[in-house]
């Protein structure tokens, strides 16, 4: 590509691994991040190359200038984690709808392709068919709860991409990631793996919200960013939606906790906390979440990924080193 790729939210968890991949492959890029949840420590090469721009993704004038000199926009900037959404659910609308609207418009008029990171939460839990609908029926993915605003802002974001394709000839790819894990993921925004690991290391205990039977598909972020690049590099991917994961295998939250416990020591305890005590009685957790990767496999038929246990061991060792190097 003759012009650099712009990565919004590139100092965050997924973004930093994408930047690392680009550095290793000699791909030119710029990072835009407000550092609200990202960190300059995540992207040392971008800092040393003067490829980092500290700014909010809602800075429309700046985005207009950046996009005009960009070959591709990968829009990762978003409100991250349940805890942050609860603190300011309106910000989800600002980031996931208003800023995307501006980015999609400027990509359209500059003929710049856009990769929009949506969420796997756009998939609603299955429910039985009913002849009549009741006002008490579950209509919001995560209940009549502020976190549902985040989910619906991502759904609107997907519709915005398609609108700009239909009316402004935007070239887009929509990515729906499934539970990426790896080093540098933050625990303080409510992500389950770093939260469990930190609790086990600090308190020798792991607290599970609910009964632990809810399942997730945990994906190695280092592999996922390589798969993402294969999607982006295939011209036939544009105008399409892709699930992004490295496995279709589901793991229950209890199994995850037990695996972390086994890696560390048998002295780690597991506690159960009613989810209503954490997020309120209106919150509805997703009990089952697993992706079909049939479409992804048409772009890249096979890949090698590490067992979940190996990824967890890497994260645990990374966190131990951080604890040793940080002041008491």
C-alpha positions as CSV (number, residue, x, y, z in Angstrom):
1,X,0.0,0.0,0.0
2,X,1.4,3.4,-1.0
3,X,-0.1,5.2,2.0
4,X,-0.1,4.1,5.7
5,X,-3.0,2.2,7.3
6,X,-4.8,4.2,10.0
7,X,-5.6,2.1,13.2
8,X,-8.0,3.9,15.6
9,X,-7.8,2.5,19.1
10,X,-4.4,1.0,18.1
11,X,-2.9,1.4,21.6
12,X,-5.5,-1.0,23.0
13,X,-5.4,-4.7,23.4
14,X,-6.3,-6.0,19.9
15,X,-4.8,-2.9,18.3
16,X,-1.4,-3.3,19.9
17,X,-1.2,-6.9,18.7
18,X,-2.1,-5.7,15.2
19,X,0.6,-3.0,15.4
20,X,3.1,-5.7,16.4
21,X,2.1,-7.8,13.5
22,X,2.4,-4.8,11.1
23,X,5.9,-4.0,12.5
24,X,7.1,-7.6,12.0
25,X,5.7,-7.6,8.4
26,X,7.0,-4.2,7.5
27,X,3.5,-2.8,6.9
28,X,3.2,1.0,7.2
29,X,0.6,2.4,9.7
30,X,-0.4,5.2,12.0
31,X,-2.1,4.8,15.4
32,X,-4.7,7.1,16.7
33,X,-5.7,6.6,20.3
34,X,-7.0,8.8,23.2
35,X,-5.3,6.4,25.7
36,X,-8.5,6.2,27.7
37,X,-8.1,2.5,27.9
38,X,-5.0,2.0,25.7
39,X,-1.4,2.6,26.7
40,X,1.7,3.9,25.0
41,X,3.6,1.1,26.7
42,X,1.7,-1.3,24.4
43,X,3.1,0.1,21.2
44,X,6.8,1.1,21.8
45,X,7.7,0.6,18.1
46,X,4.9,3.0,17.0
47,X,6.2,5.6,19.5
48,X,9.8,5.3,18.4
49,X,8.8,5.6,14.7
50,X,6.6,8.6,15.5
51,X,3.6,6.7,14.2
52,X,1.4,7.5,17.2
53,X,-1.2,10.3,17.4
54,X,-2.8,11.0,20.8
55,X,-6.4,12.2,20.0
56,X,-10.0,11.3,20.5
57,X,-11.7,9.5,17.7
58,X,-14.5,12.1,17.8
59,X,-12.0,14.8,16.6
60,X,-13.7,15.1,13.2
61,X,-11.4,17.6,11.7
62,X,-8.3,15.6,12.5
63,X,-9.9,12.4,11.2
64,X,-10.9,14.1,8.0
65,X,-7.2,15.1,7.4
66,X,-5.8,11.7,8.4
67,X,-8.2,9.7,6.3
68,X,-7.4,11.7,3.2
69,X,-3.8,10.5,3.4
70,X,-4.6,6.9,4.4
71,X,-4.9,3.7,2.3
72,X,-7.2,1.8,4.8
73,X,-8.9,2.5,8.1
74,X,-9.2,-0.2,10.8
75,X,-11.7,1.2,13.3
76,X,-11.0,-0.5,16.6
77,X,-11.7,2.5,18.9
78,X,-14.6,1.7,21.2
79,X,-15.8,1.7,24.8
80,X,-14.1,-1.4,26.2
81,X,-15.6,-3.7,28.9
82,X,-18.8,-3.9,30.8
83,X,-17.4,-1.7,33.6
84,X,-16.6,1.2,31.3
85,X,-20.0,0.9,29.5
86,X,-21.7,1.1,32.9
87,X,-19.7,4.2,33.9
88,X,-20.7,6.1,30.7
89,X,-23.2,4.2,28.4
90,X,-23.7,7.4,26.3
91,X,-20.1,7.3,25.3
92,X,-20.8,4.1,23.5
93,X,-23.2,6.0,21.2
94,X,-20.6,8.7,20.7
95,X,-17.8,6.3,19.8
96,X,-19.7,3.6,18.1
97,X,-22.2,5.6,16.1
98,X,-21.2,9.3,15.8
99,X,-17.5,8.8,15.2
100,X,-18.1,5.9,12.9
101,X,-20.5,8.0,10.9
102,X,-17.8,10.6,10.4
103,X,-15.2,8.0,9.5
104,X,-17.4,6.2,7.1
105,X,-18.3,9.4,5.3
106,X,-14.7,10.5,4.9
107,X,-13.7,7.0,3.8
108,X,-16.4,7.1,1.2
109,X,-15.5,10.5,-0.3
110,X,-11.8,9.6,-0.3
111,X,-12.3,6.1,-1.7
112,X,-10.6,4.6,1.4
113,X,-11.7,1.1,2.5
114,X,-13.0,0.7,6.1
115,X,-12.7,-2.2,8.5
116,X,-15.2,-1.8,11.3
117,X,-14.9,-3.9,14.5
118,X,-18.4,-4.8,15.7
119,X,-19.0,-7.3,18.4
120,X,-20.2,-10.9,18.8
121,X,-22.9,-9.6,21.1
122,X,-24.9,-8.6,18.1
123,X,-26.1,-12.2,18.0
124,X,-29.2,-12.4,20.1
125,X,-29.8,-15.4,22.3
126,X,-32.2,-17.9,20.7
127,X,-35.8,-17.9,22.0
128,X,-38.8,-20.1,21.2
129,X,-41.2,-18.9,18.6
130,X,-44.4,-17.4,20.1
131,X,-47.7,-16.5,18.4
132,X,-48.2,-13.5,20.6
133,X,-45.6,-11.0,21.9
134,X,-45.7,-9.8,25.5
135,X,-44.2,-6.6,26.9
136,X,-42.2,-8.7,29.3
137,X,-40.5,-10.6,26.5
138,X,-36.7,-10.3,26.3
139,X,-36.1,-7.9,23.5
140,X,-32.7,-6.4,24.5
141,X,-29.6,-8.7,24.2
142,X,-28.4,-8.0,27.7
143,X,-31.7,-7.1,29.3
144,X,-33.3,-3.7,29.8
145,X,-29.9,-2.5,31.0
146,X,-27.4,0.2,30.0
147,X,-25.0,-2.4,28.5
148,X,-27.5,-3.1,25.8
149,X,-26.9,0.4,24.5
150,X,-23.3,-0.7,23.7
151,X,-24.7,-3.7,21.7
152,X,-27.2,-1.7,19.8
153,X,-24.7,1.0,19.0
154,X,-22.6,-1.7,17.3
155,X,-25.6,-2.9,15.4
156,X,-26.3,0.6,14.2
157,X,-22.6,0.8,13.3
158,X,-23.0,-2.2,11.0
159,X,-26.0,-0.6,9.4
160,X,-24.1,2.7,8.9
161,X,-21.4,0.8,7.0
162,X,-24.0,-0.7,4.7
163,X,-25.8,2.6,4.2
164,X,-22.6,4.2,3.0
165,X,-21.9,1.3,0.7
166,X,-25.3,1.6,-0.9
167,X,-25.3,5.4,-1.2
168,X,-21.6,6.5,-1.2
169,X,-19.9,3.4,-2.5
170,X,-18.0,2.7,0.7
171,X,-15.8,-0.4,0.6
172,X,-16.2,-2.0,4.1
173,X,-15.5,-5.2,6.0
174,X,-17.4,-5.8,9.3
175,X,-15.6,-7.9,11.9
176,X,-17.3,-9.6,14.8
177,X,-14.6,-10.7,17.2
178,X,-15.2,-13.5,19.7
179,X,-13.4,-13.3,23.1
180,X,-9.9,-12.4,22.2
181,X,-7.3,-13.2,24.9
182,X,-3.6,-12.6,25.3
183,X,-1.0,-10.5,27.0
184,X,-1.8,-6.8,27.6
185,X,-5.5,-7.2,28.1
186,X,-6.7,-5.1,30.9
187,X,-8.4,-6.5,34.0
188,X,-10.0,-3.3,35.3
189,X,-12.6,-3.1,32.5
190,X,-14.2,-6.4,33.3
191,X,-12.5,-8.8,30.9
192,X,-12.8,-12.3,32.3
193,X,-9.4,-13.8,31.7
194,X,-7.2,-11.0,33.1
195,X,-9.7,-10.6,35.9
196,X,-9.5,-14.2,36.9
197,X,-5.7,-14.4,36.6
198,X,-5.2,-11.2,38.6
199,X,-7.5,-12.4,41.3
200,X,-5.8,-15.8,41.5
201,X,-2.3,-14.2,41.7
202,X,-3.3,-11.5,44.2
203,X,-5.9,-13.0,46.3
204,X,-5.5,-16.7,45.6
205,X,-9.2,-16.9,44.7
206,X,-11.4,-16.5,41.6
207,X,-14.9,-15.1,41.7
208,X,-17.4,-16.3,39.1
209,X,-20.4,-14.2,38.4
210,X,-23.4,-16.6,38.0
211,X,-23.1,-20.4,38.1
212,X,-20.2,-20.7,35.7
213,X,-22.1,-22.7,33.1
214,X,-22.1,-19.9,30.6
215,X,-19.7,-20.6,27.7
216,X,-17.4,-18.6,25.6
217,X,-15.0,-19.2,22.7
218,X,-11.5,-18.0,23.7
219,X,-9.3,-16.9,20.8
220,X,-5.6,-16.4,20.7
221,X,-5.2,-12.7,19.7
222,X,-1.8,-13.2,18.1
223,X,-3.3,-15.7,15.6
224,X,-6.5,-13.6,15.2
225,X,-4.6,-10.5,13.9
226,X,-2.9,-12.7,11.2
227,X,-6.3,-14.0,10.2
228,X,-7.7,-10.5,10.1
229,X,-5.0,-9.5,7.7
230,X,-5.8,-12.4,5.4
231,X,-9.4,-11.2,5.3
232,X,-8.4,-7.6,4.6
233,X,-6.0,-8.8,1.9
234,X,-8.7,-10.7,0.0
235,X,-10.5,-8.3,-2.4
236,X,-13.6,-10.5,-2.2
237,X,-14.0,-9.8,1.5
238,X,-15.3,-6.3,1.0
239,X,-19.0,-5.7,1.5
240,X,-19.1,-8.7,3.9
241,X,-19.3,-9.6,7.6
242,X,-16.8,-12.0,9.2
243,X,-16.7,-13.7,12.5
244,X,-13.2,-13.5,13.9
245,X,-12.0,-16.3,16.1
246,X,-9.3,-18.9,16.2
247,X,-11.5,-21.8,17.3
248,X,-15.2,-22.9,17.4
249,X,-14.6,-24.8,20.7
250,X,-16.6,-23.5,23.6
251,X,-15.3,-23.3,27.2
252,X,-17.5,-22.7,30.2
253,X,-16.5,-20.0,32.6
254,X,-16.1,-22.6,35.4
255,X,-13.8,-24.6,33.1
256,X,-11.7,-21.5,32.5
257,X,-11.4,-20.8,36.2
258,X,-10.5,-24.4,37.0
259,X,-7.8,-24.3,34.2
260,X,-6.2,-21.2,35.7
261,X,-6.4,-22.8,39.1
262,X,-4.6,-25.9,37.9
263,X,-1.9,-23.9,36.2
264,X,-1.2,-21.9,39.3
265,X,-1.9,-24.1,42.3
266,X,-4.5,-26.2,44.0
267,X,-4.7,-23.6,46.8
268,X,-6.6,-21.1,44.6
269,X,-10.3,-21.1,45.6
270,X,-13.3,-20.6,43.3
271,X,-16.3,-18.5,44.6
272,X,-19.7,-17.9,43.0
273,X,-21.4,-14.5,43.1
274,X,-25.0,-13.9,41.9
275,X,-24.7,-11.9,38.7
276,X,-27.5,-9.6,39.9
277,X,-25.3,-8.4,42.8
278,X,-22.7,-7.2,40.3
279,X,-24.7,-5.8,37.4
280,X,-28.2,-5.4,38.8
281,X,-31.4,-7.5,38.5
282,X,-32.1,-6.3,34.9
283,X,-28.9,-7.6,33.5
284,X,-29.2,-10.8,31.3
285,X,-25.9,-12.7,30.7
286,X,-25.3,-14.5,27.4
287,X,-25.3,-18.2,28.3
288,X,-23.8,-19.5,25.0
289,X,-21.6,-17.8,22.5
290,X,-19.7,-19.7,19.7
291,X,-18.9,-18.6,16.2
292,X,-19.2,-20.4,12.9
293,X,-15.9,-20.1,11.1
294,X,-17.1,-21.6,7.8
295,X,-16.9,-18.2,6.1
296,X,-13.5,-17.4,7.5
297,X,-12.1,-20.7,6.3
298,X,-13.1,-19.9,2.7
299,X,-10.6,-17.0,3.0
300,X,-7.9,-18.9,4.9
301,X,-8.7,-22.6,4.9
302,X,-6.4,-23.6,7.8
303,X,-4.3,-22.1,10.6
304,X,-2.3,-23.3,13.6
305,X,-3.4,-22.1,17.0
306,X,-2.2,-22.8,20.5
307,X,-4.2,-24.7,23.1
308,X,-6.1,-22.5,25.6
309,X,-3.8,-23.7,28.4
310,X,-0.7,-22.4,26.6
311,X,-2.2,-19.0,26.0
312,X,-3.2,-18.8,29.6
313,X,0.3,-19.8,30.8
314,X,1.8,-17.0,28.6
315,X,-0.6,-14.4,30.2
316,X,0.1,-15.7,33.7
317,X,3.9,-15.4,33.2
318,X,3.5,-11.9,31.7
319,X,1.4,-10.8,34.7
320,X,3.9,-12.3,37.1
321,X,6.7,-10.3,35.5
322,X,4.6,-7.1,35.7
323,X,4.0,-7.7,39.4
324,X,7.8,-8.2,40.1
325,X,8.7,-5.1,38.2
326,X,6.0,-2.8,39.7
327,X,6.7,-1.0,43.0
328,X,4.9,-2.2,46.1
